Amino acid sequence: MSIEYTELRDAVVGELEIDDNDADRYELDANLATAQLGILNSLPFKYLKNAVKTVKFNVSNGVNLYQWPSDFVRFMRLWVDFESAITATNEGQQVTEYDDQTYHAKTIGQMATKRYPYGDFDVEGGFGIYPVPSADVTNGFRLRYIWQIPNPTSTQPCLLEYNLRNLMVYKATELCALVDEFNVQLADRMKAGYGDELAKFLPKKDKR
């Protein structure tokens, strides 16, 4: 279940204790968008089901650097087949992230094979794939990622699941309260509320 824009707006206006006509002055819509992006960047994937997208795209001969889609927010998984198209019956090989701290004895090029491909995800705006492809393959990649869902507006509900409503309200209110240093105390209270609410969705730390 998505979250209606009017519900979010009314909640933030209520927390700010302002007239609805003043909402634009406190950049309410922009701050709802910022709050939503922060949630997309921070929550575990299992709470962002409405924001998961899977796409296929082509492998190119001799090309090992690829760009993320224009609506990309966070990486989840990548599969590749260097010889055949990925289909419902051919999932391809899952790409393992290369970590030079773990695999410092060998370079990514030395470790990667077509059966056990590695990816370098520390590339600005995209990723590197190893081994370097030696053929063109239509739909040779399958990428699963968190995408930048539409911002909530008067004609567009927030597509996050309803149990994330309080996170949206706390963060958007905090940001609105800081406009022109409107209310630092309210901002601090909303920041604390956001932190407490966020902790409900994060893995519990091992207490020893």
N, C-alpha and C positions, 0 to 999 in steps of 0.2 A: 504494500500500500504506500503510495507516494504521499508527500506532504503538501497540502494546499498553500499557495503563496499567501493568500489572505490570512491564514492562520499564523504563519510565520511573521508577517508584517504586524498583525495586531498584537502578537506576543511581544515583539521588540518595542513597539510603540508604548505598550503598557509598562514594560520594564523601565523605559526612559522617562515615563510620565510626561509625555509631550502630546500635543495635538497631532492628529494624523496629517494635517496639512503641513506640519513641520518636518515630516519624515524625509523629504528630499533634501532638506538643508543638512540633515545628519547622514546623508549618503547611504540611506538604508539599503537600497537595491544593490549598490556596489559592494557594500559590506556583507550582504547575504551571499553574493557571488564569491567573495574572498573566504568567507566561512566555509562554504561548500568545497572550494578547492583545497582548503586546509584539511578537511575531513577526508577527501579523496587521497590525499598524500600521507595520511597518518594511520588510518584504521586498518586492521587486518583484513585481508581480502574477503574472508567469509562474511563480513558485515556489509560488503559493497556489491552484492550480487547484481543489482540493477545497473552497475557501472562497469561490468565486465564485458569486454568485446573480444571476439576471436576473428582474425582475418587471415587470408592467404595472399601471398605475393610471390613474385618470380625470383628464382636464383639466376644470376648472370655469370657467364663464363669469365673467369679471371678477376671477378669483383668480390672483395670480401668485406667491404664497408657499406653499410646500409643505414638509411635514415628511418627514424620512428615515424609513424603516421602523424598527420597534423594535429589530431585530437588526443595524442598520447599524453598520459599523466604518469603512470607507473608500470613497470615491467612485471609480468607474472611468469610466463613460460614461453619458450621458443622451441619449435621442432623444425627439422630440416631433412630433406631427402635430396641427395646430390645427383640422383639419376632418374627418379620418377615423380610424377605429381602426387601431392598429398591428397588423399581422398577419404571417404568414410571408412574404407577398409585398409587404407595405408596411412597410419598416423605419422610416419617419419621417425627420425631419431631425436630424442630430446637433447637439447644443447645444454652442456654443463658450463656453468660460469667459471672462468679461469681466475684464480686468485694467486698472484705472484708471491704472496706471503706463505701460502701453503705449498705451492709447486715451484719454489724458487730454484730447485735443482734442474728443472727443465723448462724451456720456453713453451709457450702455447702452441707454437708451430711444431715442436718436437713431440708433443703429447697427442695432438689431435689426429684422428682418422675419420674416414667417412662413417664408420660404424659408431665411433665415440667422438662426435664433434664437440668443440669447445667454443665459447663465445667470450669476447672481450666487451663488457658492458660499461667500461670506463672510457667511452668515446663520446665526445660532445655531440649531442643531437642524434645519436644512433648507437650502433654496435658493430663489432667486427666478428666475422665467422671464420673458423678454422676447422679443417684445412681449406685453403682457397679453392672455390669451386672451379671445376675443369670443364663444365658444360652448362648450357642454358637449360633450365628446367622450369616450365610453367607451373605455377603454384607449388614450388619446391619448399617454400617456407609456410609455417603456420604459427602465428603470433597471438598470444593471449595477453591482454593488458587492461589496465584501468583507463577508461577514456574520460575526457572532460565533458560530462553530461551538460545539457543546457542549463544556463543560470535560471533560477526561479524569477518569474515576472508575473505580471497580472494576467498574462495569457499562457503561462508555462508553470505548472506545479514543479516543486522540487522532486526529482526522481530518486533521491535517497529514500531508503526504507524508513517507515514511520518511527521506529525505535531510535532514530538518530535526531529526532526533532529537537530535543533539549540541547544537543551539541550545537545545532544551527542557531538556536535562540541565544544561548550563552555567548558564543563567539561573535555573532553579528551585533549583539547589544554592547559587548565590550568595545568593539571597533567603533560603533556609533558614538559611544560615550566619550571617546577620545577625540572626536572631531572638535577642533577649536578648544581642546582641553575642557570640554563641557562638564564632565563629572568623573574625575579620577577615582573617587571612592567607589562609584558604581562599576567602573571598568575593572577595578581590582576584584570586586566581589564576583563579577561575571567571569573573570579569568580563573578565579578559584573554583567556581561552579563548573566551568568547562573542564578543568583539570580533574575534578572529582568524577564527573560524568565520563570523561575519556577513559579513566582508570577502569571503569566497568567493562570496557571492551578490549583492554590490553591483557596480554598474558600475565598471570600473577608471578611476581618474582619469588625465587626459591629462598625461603627464610631459614638460615642456618645459624 
